[in-house]
Amino acid sequence: MVTIDRILVPIDFSSYSKEALQYAVPFARKFKAEILLLHVVEPAIYPADFNFGQVGLPSIEDELRSKAVDELNKLADQETKRRARSTIMVRVGKPFIEIITAAKEEQIDLIIMATHGHSGIEQILFGSTAERVVRKAHCPVLTVRTREMSEVTAETEKKLTSDKPKGKKTEQN
């Protein structure tokens, strides 16, 4: 039998990631699992001059990390309070790498994350965080499509099925 004790939900504070958290809470309740909310702060690196290369700004990272902790605590309180156990974690780095690393280090059984982000040329150049996590994670990854996307898909499907010609039978002599 499959046991799920720990669920990782990456949070970037978009409505998409918050929907993934809302989806994760019933899973946590069903399996009596703990939810780990993870936010990844991307390093603040700015180009300097040619002599020094790139320069990191740790004070900005510290401020972003502190703000993320506050926001994650609020989100955990709003979405999981009395419904599921939860903890928070903030890491600094490339999101897909930190998600995969945290999942392994924290012995995560399931990752639940939203599918959203880049489209078009950005998708080609940078790829999708969710796609990379799905390909490289050690555990199962459940990707959650946003409600907006589901509604568009359902609406499109209705249009397609209503545009189909009705199957009228014709009598032949």
BELCORHU-V550631 format. One record per residue. BURIAL is 1 if it has 16 or more other C-alpha atoms within 10 Angstrom, else 0. Layout:
burial
BURIAL
BURIAL
This chain:
burial
0
0
0
1
0
1
1
1
1
1
1
1
0
0
0
1
1
1
1
1
1
0
1
1
1
0
1
1
0
0
0
1
1
1
1
1
1
1
1
1
1
0
1
0
0
0
0
0
0
0
0
0
0
0
0
0
0
0
0
0
1
0
0
1
1
0
0
1
1
0
0
1
0
0
1
1
0
0
1
1
0
0
0
1
1
1
0
1
1
1
1
1
0
0
1
1
1
1
1
1
0
1
1
0
0
0
0
1
1
1
1
1
1
1
1
1
0
0
0
0
0
0
0
0
0
0
0
1
1
1
0
0
1
1
0
0
1
1
1
0
1
1
1
1
0
1
0
0
0
0
0
0
0
0
0
0
0
0
0
0
0
0
0
0
0
0
0
0
0
0
0
0
0
